[in-house]
Amino acid sequence: MSMLSFWNQLKKQLKKKLRWRRRWLNLALVMLAVGIASGGYAWYARIGAENESEPAERMVLSRQVSERTQPEEEVLQMIDRMEGQREAFARKIYVCGEEIQHLGPMSAADVLTYYREHPESTVSLGNEEKIYFTEHVEDLSPQCKENAYFGLDDQGNLSLFEGVPGTEGNVIRTFFQLNIEYLESSLPRDTVQQLYRGIRITDLAEYNSVLSTFSDFAIEETEKVMKASPGR
C-alpha cells in the first residue's frame, strides 16, 4: 500500500471517529439541556406553588377575618350567663325575605362552637331565652324569587309585595312615595301599566334595576328637579 493511500485511509477513519464523537457530544448536550430544563421547571413549579399557596392561605385567613361580624368576647359574655340549654335558631335575613331554621337545644359550649364554625353569623339572645344566629345575605330569599312583585300600595308608595299587588298581595317592604303625575308623563304607557299590575322579580339584578328606575320618580327626587329648573 502506498503512503498516499495509507493517509487517505487514515483520514477516513479519523473523520468517521470524529463524526461519532460529535454525535455523542451533541446527544450529551441535548440530554444535559433537557435535564436542566426539567429541573428548572420543577423548581419553578415548586416555587410557584409555594408562592400561590401562601396568598391563598392569606386570602382564606383574611376572608375569615373579614367575615367575622361579632367579637368573640361579646359572645363569651353572653353565654357566660347561660344555664343549661336554650333553643337555638339560624336566621337568614335577605334583601327580600327571611328564613328561620330550628337548630334544637344548645348548651353554652354548643353556641360557641357553632359561632366559630359560622363566622358570618351574629349571636343574640331573643325572647323566651332563645338563641339566634343571624346572617345577612345580599340576595333574594328563595320564597321572594318565587313570588315577589314590585307595585304601588294605596298611598302611591313603591312597595314590594308577596304575590300580585292588590287584594291578594301582602306588602313585604315599602320604599318611597312616587310622583305619579310625573311618572305617568315621563314613562311609556306600557311601563306604567306594568307597575300598576305588578312587576315580577326573580333575582337581585332585577330587584336593583326596578329600584334604580323608579327612584328617579320619588317625591323627594322630583321636588329637587323642580327646584333646580324653576322656569319649567
Protein Blocks (a to p, Z undefined) as FASTA:
>chain_A
ZZklmmmmmmmmmmmmmmmmmmmmmmmmmmmmmmmmmmmmmmmmmmmmmmmmmmmmmmmm
mmmmmmmmbdfklmmmmmmmpghjaddddddddfbocddddebjcdfklmmmmmmmmmmb
ccdddehhiacdddddddddfklmmmpccdddfkopacddedjedjklccfbdcbdcdfk
lmmmmmcfklmmmmmnopadfbfklmmmmmmmmmmmgfklmmmmmmmmmmZZ
